Amino acid sequence: MPHQCTTAAAKRRWDRYATAMLAAMAALTMLAADTAARESRRPQTREEVAPRQGGEPIMAIVSIKSQQVTFYDADGWILRAPVSTGTTEYETPAGVFAIVQKKKDHRSNMYDDAWMPHMQRITWNGIALHGGPLPGYAASHGCVRLPFDFAQRLFDRTRIGMRVIVAPNDTAPVPFSHPALLVPNAEALAAAPVRAEPLVREAAEAARADGEAKRAATMAAREAATLAASLRALEVSRRRADAELASADRALIDARTDQARVQAEEQKRKAARRAAESSRQFDVASAEAKRRLDASNAAKAAAEAAEIKKADAGRAADQANLSLEPVSIYISRAAQKLYVRRATRKPVRDGGEVFDASIEVPVKIRNPGRPIGTHVFTAMAREGAGLRWSAVTIDDGDDAGSALDRITIPQEVLDRVAPTALPRSSIIVSDEPLSSETNYRTEFVAVLSNHPQGGFVTRDRSGEILSADDHLWGERGYEPVSGIRGISD
């Protein structure tokens, strides 16, 4: 039987060994966890290019979860790169956007004049894609930072209106078909440019004629005003001459001697000649003034008619040109409305381009109280007589097909936009209303309300939502909206 002291000593040695082993295992566990944490925060520098010749980008999808952006052309992904989105309390908003402005060299107006090269704005209140440092995790104030070289190479490949989807999780476009998607008409597509060309010429001619008519009206009004001033001076001169004649006549009556009578008669003759000449000049000037006034009024009426003709011709040309642009439809379950927008390619003096917002109608959605999700359907390319579509889903609700099954798009909308639907056309279905960032210089901005929006809500709104009911189209395009602020990462 072992000695009790020997047994106790062995037990103590075993306890110390076990304790040391546990401590070592804990240290290794902590080291592994620390290493994993460092790995997760290590800058991701890998960029990928598709093993084929890439076309023009149609959309970009930013994954907040993976901190990655992927660009797609008509045939699939073409570019991938790591990104850095908004940090806690400055989160990049998840939702649906489009590029609204591009600027090669930009500096933040809020954060220490920070350099933001190759900036591609997706909201006017300050969210953009741009080159910046990538620590390997979310670190911006709401923007999507891209690798500097990647942002530079990408800049000239994108264009205003390109779709940018910011998704909470990883997602990608998948091939999709459904009866509700737009089906173009071959004859309408062929006729669109033929119809647009003469209308554009007519609009240009109407604008030229309007300019000439306005210049003529201005000159005629100036001449009429000058002659009216001369006429007033002649009226004063005529009254003075008439007064002198009346005075000479009284002097003749009051003459008491022959000499006084002779002098009075001479003064009366002279006064009569002056009065007659003043009256003649006044009558001639009055007739000319009336002629000039009539000409001025006619020129004014012609200018007004020319302006109406210019506006009508411009609207016709605009509508014809719109049929040459991809169409975007937004359907909101929250608002129970359908909106249609198209790029006009008309620059605005305070930056960006104007988007047409001439269609806004109620829409029927079955079971309107049940979530439908957020889905982006995009016409990727022509396919036979129709279009090849993809679908991207970024929020929970119905699947893409079931979402479209619940919606009845008004026939009048389909009649107006479907016949000339082109690649890059899109239909967005969402539970969300249009964001307040949707204005005259954006296509559609929709933000997911069930995800953090810190980098979005900390910025001032850029303007009111403009709809088809707003009378905004003027000689220079939509009137600017106040309150627009610059980009600030």
C-alpha positions in Angstrom: 0.0 0.0 0.0 1.5 3.4 -1.1 2.6 5.8 1.6 0.1 8.5 2.1 2.7 11.3 1.9 4.0 9.9 -1.5 0.4 9.8 -2.8 -0.3 13.4 -1.6 2.9 14.7 -3.2 2.0 13.1 -6.5 -1.4 14.6 -6.4 0.0 18.0 -5.8 2.4 17.6 -8.7 -0.5 16.5 -11.0 -2.6 19.4 -9.9 0.2 21.8 -10.7 0.7 20.1 -14.1 -3.0 20.2 -14.9 -3.2 23.9 -13.9 -0.2 24.7 -16.1 -1.8 22.8 -19.0 -5.1 24.6 -18.6 -3.3 28.0 -18.5 -1.3 27.1 -21.6 -4.5 26.0 -23.4 -6.3 29.2 -22.4 -3.3 31.3 -23.6 -3.3 29.5 -26.9 -7.1 30.0 -27.3 -6.7 33.7 -26.6 -3.8 33.9 -29.0 -5.8 32.2 -31.7 -8.8 34.5 -31.1 -6.5 37.5 -31.2 -4.9 36.3 -34.4 -8.3 35.7 -35.9 -9.4 39.2 -34.9 -6.3 40.7 -36.4 -6.9 38.6 -39.6 -10.5 39.9 -39.8 -9.3 43.5 -39.5 -6.3 43.1 -41.8 -6.6 45.3 -45.0 -8.1 43.3 -47.8 -6.1 44.2 -50.9 -7.2 41.6 -53.4 -9.0 42.8 -56.5 -10.4 40.5 -59.1 -11.0 40.9 -62.8 -13.2 38.5 -64.8 -11.3 36.2 -67.1 -13.0 37.7 -70.1 -13.3 41.1 -71.9 -15.7 43.1 -69.7 -18.3 45.4 -71.1 -19.7 48.6 -69.8 -20.8 48.2 -66.1 -24.6 48.0 -65.7 -24.7 47.8 -61.9 -22.6 47.6 -58.8 -23.5 45.6 -55.7 -21.8 46.6 -52.4 -22.0 43.9 -49.7 -21.8 45.5 -46.2 -21.3 42.1 -44.7 -18.3 41.1 -46.9 -16.9 44.6 -47.3 -16.8 44.0 -51.1 -18.1 45.6 -54.2 -18.8 43.7 -57.5 -19.5 45.3 -60.8 -21.6 43.6 -63.5 -22.0 44.0 -67.2 -24.6 42.3 -69.4 -22.9 38.9 -69.1 -22.0 38.7 -65.4 -19.4 40.1 -63.0 -16.4 41.9 -64.4 -14.7 43.6 -61.4 -14.4 42.9 -57.7 -12.6 44.9 -55.0 -12.6 45.3 -51.2 -14.3 48.3 -49.7 -14.7 50.1 -46.5 -18.2 51.2 -45.6 -19.5 53.3 -42.7 -18.5 52.6 -39.2 -20.8 52.4 -36.2 -23.1 55.4 -36.0 -22.1 56.4 -39.5 -23.2 53.3 -41.3 -23.6 53.3 -45.1 -27.3 53.0 -45.7 -28.5 49.8 -47.4 -30.8 50.3 -50.3 -31.0 51.2 -54.0 -29.2 54.1 -55.5 -27.7 55.3 -58.8 -24.7 57.4 -59.8 -25.8 61.1 -60.0 -22.5 62.9 -60.3 -18.8 62.2 -61.0 -15.9 64.3 -59.9 -12.2 63.3 -60.3 -10.9 65.5 -57.4 -13.1 66.2 -54.4 -12.5 67.1 -50.8 -14.8 66.7 -47.8 -16.6 69.8 -46.6 -17.2 68.3 -43.2 -14.2 66.1 -42.2 -11.0 68.1 -42.3 -11.0 68.6 -46.0 -10.3 64.9 -46.5 -9.2 63.9 -50.1 -11.9 61.9 -51.9 -10.5 61.2 -55.3 -12.6 59.8 -58.2 -15.8 60.5 -56.4 -19.0 59.0 -57.8 -22.0 60.5 -55.9 -25.0 58.3 -55.2 -27.0 60.8 -53.0 -26.8 64.6 -53.0 -26.6 64.7 -49.2 -23.2 63.1 -49.2 -22.9 59.4 -49.9 -20.5 58.3 -52.6 -18.1 55.8 -54.0 -14.5 57.1 -53.9 -10.9 56.2 -53.5 -9.7 56.0 -49.9 -7.8 54.0 -47.3 -9.0 50.5 -46.6 -8.1 49.2 -43.1 -10.0 45.9 -43.8 -13.2 46.8 -41.9 -16.0 49.4 -42.0 -14.3 52.7 -41.2 -15.9 55.6 -43.3 -18.4 58.2 -42.3 -21.0 56.7 -44.6 -19.3 56.6 -48.0 -18.1 53.5 -49.8 -14.3 53.7 -50.0 -12.6 51.9 -52.9 -8.9 51.1 -53.3 -7.3 54.2 -54.8 -6.1 52.6 -58.0 -9.3 50.7 -58.5 -11.4 53.9 -58.1 -9.2 55.6 -60.7 -9.5 52.7 -63.2 -13.2 52.5 -62.6 -14.0 56.2 -63.0 -14.1 56.4 -66.8 -16.0 53.1 -67.2 -19.2 54.2 -65.4 -21.8 56.7 -66.3 -24.5 58.8 -64.7 -27.5 56.7 -63.9 -25.6 53.4 -63.3 -27.4 51.4 -60.6 -25.6 51.0 -57.3 -27.1 48.5 -54.8 -25.9 48.5 -51.2 -26.9 45.2 -49.7 -26.7 44.2 -46.0 -25.6 40.7 -47.0 -24.0 39.0 -50.0 -26.2 38.9 -53.0 -25.9 38.8 -56.8 -28.1 39.1 -59.9 -29.7 35.9 -61.1 -31.4 35.2 -64.4 -35.1 36.0 -64.2 -38.2 36.0 -66.3 -41.8 36.9 -65.5 -44.9 38.1 -67.5 -44.9 41.4 -65.7 -41.5 42.5 -67.0 -41.4 45.0 -69.8 -41.5 43.6 -73.3 -40.4 46.0 -76.1 -42.0 46.4 -79.5 -39.6 46.0 -82.4 -41.4 48.5 -84.6 -41.6 51.1 -81.8 -37.9 50.6 -81.1 -37.0 51.1 -84.8 -39.3 54.1 -85.1 -38.1 55.9 -82.0 -34.9 57.4 -83.4 -36.5 58.2 -86.7 -39.3 60.0 -84.9 -36.9 61.8 -82.5 -34.5 63.2 -85.1 -36.9 65.6 -86.9 -38.5 66.6 -83.6 -35.1 67.6 -82.2 -34.5 69.6 -85.4 -37.9 71.3 -85.0 -37.2 72.0 -81.3 -33.9 73.6 -82.3 -35.5 75.7 -85.0 -38.3 76.7 -82.6 -35.7 77.8 -80.1 -33.8 79.8 -82.7 -37.1 81.4 -83.9 -38.1 82.1 -80.3 -34.7 83.9 -79.7 -35.1 86.0 -82.8 -38.8 86.8 -81.9 -37.7 87.9 -78.4 -34.9 90.1 -79.7 -37.3 91.7 -82.2 -39.9 92.2 -79.5 -37.3 93.8 -77.3 -36.1 96.1 -80.0 -39.7 97.1 -81.1 -40.6 97.8 -77.5 -37.5 99.9 -77.1 -38.2 101.9 -80.2 -41.8 102.4 -79.2 -40.7 103.6 -75.8 -38.2 106.1 -77.4 -40.8 107.4 -79.7 -43.3 107.8 -76.9 -40.8 110.0 -75.0 -40.3 112.1 -78.2 -44.1 112.4 -78.6 -44.4 113.7 -75.0 -41.8 116.3 -75.8 -43.7 117.3 -79.0 -46.9 117.5 -77.0 -45.3 120.0 -74.6 -43.9 122.0 -77.6 -47.3 122.1 -79.3 -49.1 123.3 -76.2 -46.4 126.0 -75.8 -46.9 127.1 -79.5 -50.7 127.1 -79.0 -50.3 129.2 -75.9 -48.1 131.7 -77.8 -50.7 131.9 -80.6 -53.4 132.6 -78.1 -51.3 135.3 -76.4 -50.5 136.9 -79.8 -54.2 136.8 -80.6 -55.1 138.7 -77.4 -52.3 141.2 -78.0 -53.8 141.9 -81.4 -57.2 142.5 -79.9 -55.7 144.8 -77.2 -53.7 146.8 -79.7 -54.7 150.5 -79.6 -52.4 152.0 -82.3 -51.6 151.1 -85.8 -48.0 150.4 -85.0 -49.0 148.1 -82.1 -51.5 146.4 -84.3 -48.8 145.7 -87.0 -46.4 144.3 -84.4 -49.2 142.1 -83.0 -50.2 140.8 -86.4 -46.6 139.9 -87.1 -46.3 138.1 -83.8 -49.5 136.3 -84.5 -48.4 135.1 -87.9 -45.1 133.8 -86.5 -47.0 132.1 -83.6 -49.5 130.6 -86.0 -46.6 129.2 -88.2 -45.0 127.7 -85.0 -48.3 126.3 -83.8 -49.0 124.8 -87.2 -45.5 123.2 -87.4 -45.8 121.9 -83.9 -49.2 120.4 -84.6 -47.9 118.8 -87.9 -44.9 117.3 -86.1 -47.1 116.0 -83.3 -49.5 114.4 -85.8 -46.7 112.8 -87.7 -45.1 111.5 -84.5 -48.4 110.3 -83.2 -49.0 108.3 -86.3 -45.5 106.9 -86.1 -45.9 106.1 -82.4 -49.1 104.3 -83.1 -47.4 102.3 -85.9 -44.5 101.5 -83.6 -46.8 100.5 -80.7 -48.7 98.3 -83.0 -45.5 96.7 -84.2 -44.3 96.3 -80.6 -47.5 94.6 -79.7 -47.3 92.4 -82.7 -43.7 91.5 -82.0 -44.7 90.7 -78.4 -47.5 88.5 -79.5 -45.2 86.8 -82.0 -42.6 86.3 -79.2 -45.3 84.8 -77.0 -46.4 82.5 -79.8 -42.8 81.5 -80.6 -42.2 80.7 -76.9 -45.3 78.5 -76.8 -44.2 76.8 -80.0 -40.7 76.3 -78.6 -42.1 74.8 -75.4 -44.4 72.5 -77.4 -41.6 71.5 -79.7 -39.2 71.0 -76.8 -41.7 68.8 -74.9 -42.2 66.7 -78.1 -38.5 66.4 -78.6 -37.9 65.6 -75.0 -40.6 62.8 -75.0 -39.1 61.4 -78.2 -35.6 61.5 -76.7 -36.8 59.8 -73.5 -37.9 56.8 -75.6 -34.2 56.4 -76.5 -33.2 56.1 -72.8 -33.6 53.2 -70.5 -36.7 53.5 -68.3 -36.8 52.9 -64.5 -39.9 52.0 -62.6 -40.2 52.1 -58.8 -43.1 50.4 -57.0 -43.6 51.2 -53.3 -45.8 49.1 -51.1 -45.6 51.8 -48.4 -46.9 54.5 -50.7 -49.0 52.2 -52.9 -47.6 54.2 -55.9 -45.7 53.6 -59.1 -43.1 56.1 -60.3 -41.4 56.2 -63.7 -38.1 58.1 -64.3 -35.7 58.5 -67.2 -32.5 60.4 -67.7 -32.9 63.5 -69.9 -29.1 64.0 -70.4 -29.7 67.7 -69.6 -27.2 69.1 -67.2 -28.3 71.3 -64.3 -26.4 74.5 -63.5 -25.8 73.4 -59.9 -24.4 70.0 -60.9 -25.6 66.6 -62.1 -28.3 65.9 -64.7 -32.1 66.2 -64.8 -34.2 63.1 -64.5 -37.7 63.1 -66.0 -40.4 62.5 -63.4 -43.6 62.8 -65.5 -45.3 59.6 -64.4 -46.6 58.9 -60.9 -49.8 56.8 -60.5 -51.5 54.6 -57.9 -50.7 50.9 -58.1 -52.6 47.9 -56.9 -50.7 45.4 -54.6 -52.4 42.3 -53.3 -52.3 41.9 -49.5 -50.8 45.4 -49.1 -50.2 44.9 -45.4 -47.8 42.0 -45.9 -44.1 42.7 -46.6 -43.0 42.2 -50.2 -39.2 42.7 -49.8 -36.9 44.8 -52.0 -36.1 43.5 -55.4 -34.3 45.1 -58.4 -35.1 43.7 -61.8 -32.7 44.8 -64.6 -32.8 44.4 -68.3 -29.3 43.2 -68.9 -29.3 42.9 -72.7 -31.5 42.3 -75.8 -32.6 38.7 -76.3 -34.3 38.1 -79.6 -37.3 40.5 -79.8 -37.3 41.0 -76.0 -34.9 41.6 -73.1 -32.9 39.3 -70.9 -33.6 40.2 -67.2 -31.9 39.6 -63.9 -33.2 39.9 -60.3 -31.4 41.0 -57.1 -33.1 40.7 -53.8 -31.7 42.6 -50.8 -34.4 42.5 -48.2 -36.7 39.9 -46.6 -40.2 39.4 -47.9 -41.5 37.5 -50.9 -39.2 35.9 -53.4 -38.8 37.9 -56.6 -41.4 36.1 -58.6 -44.0 36.2 -55.9 -43.4 39.9 -55.4 -44.2 40.6 -59.1 -47.2 38.3 -58.9 -48.8 40.6 -56.3 -48.5 43.7 -58.4 -50.8 45.0 -61.2 -49.0 47.6 -63.3 -51.5 50.0 -64.9 -51.9 49.3 -68.6 -51.5 53.0 -69.5 -48.0 52.9 -68.0 -47.1 49.8 -69.9 -48.4 51.4 -73.1 -46.2 54.4 -72.6 -42.9 52.8 -71.5 -42.8 49.1 -72.5 -42.7 49.5 -76.3 -39.3 51.3 -76.2 -37.8 49.6 -73.2 -34.1 49.2 -73.6 -31.2 47.3 -71.9 -30.5 48.9 -68.5 -34.2 49.5 -67.9 -35.3 48.4 -64.5 -38.2 47.7 -62.2 -37.7 48.2 -58.4 -40.2 46.7 -56.0 -39.9 47.6 -52.4 -41.7 47.9 -49.1 -40.0 51.3 -48.7 -41.3 54.7 -49.8 -39.0 56.8 -51.9 -36.3 58.4 -49.8 -36.3 62.2 -49.3 -33.1 62.1 -51.3 -35.1 61.4 -54.5 -35.2 64.7 -56.2 -34.9 66.3 -59.7 -31.3 65.2 -60.0 -31.7 61.6 -59.0 -33.3 58.5 -60.5 -34.6 56.7 -57.4 -33.2 56.5 -53.9 -34.7 53.9 -51.6 -33.2 53.1 -48.1 -33.9 50.0 -46.1 -35.6 51.2 -42.9 -34.7 48.0 -41.0 -31.0 48.6 -41.2 -28.7 51.2 -39.7 -28.6 54.5 -41.6 -26.1 56.5 -39.5 -24.1 57.9 -42.4 -27.3 58.9 -44.1 -29.3 60.5 -41.2 -26.4 62.6 -40.0 -26.5 64.6 -43.3 -28.9 67.4 -44.3 -31.5 66.5 -46.8 -30.7 67.7 -50.3 -34.2 68.7 -51.2 -37.9 67.7 -51.5 -39.2 64.8 -53.5 -40.3 66.1 -56.8 -43.2 64.3 -58.5 -45.2 64.4 -61.7 -47.6 67.0 -60.0 -44.8 69.6 -59.6 -44.6 72.2 -62.3 -40.8 72.3 -62.5 -39.8 72.2 -66.1 -38.7 75.7 -67.2 -36.5 77.3 -69.8 -33.3 76.1 -68.0 -34.7 72.8 -66.7 -35.8 72.0 -63.2 -35.4 74.8 -60.6 -32.7 74.1 -58.1 -33.5 72.8 -54.6 -31.9 74.6 -51.7 -30.0 72.8 -48.9 -27.7 70.7 -51.1 -24.5 70.0 -49.3 -21.2 68.6 -50.7 -19.8 65.1 -50.3 -18.3 64.3 -46.9 -16.9 60.9 -46.1 
